[in-house]
Amino acid sequence: MLGVDSGGSGLRAALHVPRDMRRPEPVRSAEPVRTGARGIDAGHFVAQLLPMARELLEQAGGGRIAAVAVGAAGMATLGDDLRAELPAALG
C-alpha cells in the first residue's frame, strides 16, 4: 500500500510492506506540486510520484504496489485534475 500526501511543502510518500520485507523510509519531493486552472496539476503530481514509488519499492527489495491512497490539501476544491487523470495514470 502506497500512501501519498500532497501539500504546500511538497509531495510525501510512504510504502507499507509485508512483515517479511524491508520497510523503506518515507520519501519527499524537493518542490510542491504545481497548481493550475483545474487545481493540482496531475501531470506534475505523477511525474514526482512515479520515481518516488520506484525508490520505495527498490528500498523494500521489489514487489508491486497493490493500492494507493492519496491525500491532498484542498482536494475538494483543487482536485479536479487529480480526480480526472490520476486513476488512469496509476492503474
KAPEGI-V668158 format. One record per helix or strand. SS is the DSSP state (H for helix, E for strand). FROM is the first residue (numbers start at 0). TO is the last residue. If there is no record, write none. Layout:
BEGIN
SS	FROM	TO
SS	FROM	TO
END
This chain:
BEGIN
E	1	6
E	9	14
E	26	27
E	34	35
E	38	39
H	41	59
E	67	71
H	74	77
H	79	89
END
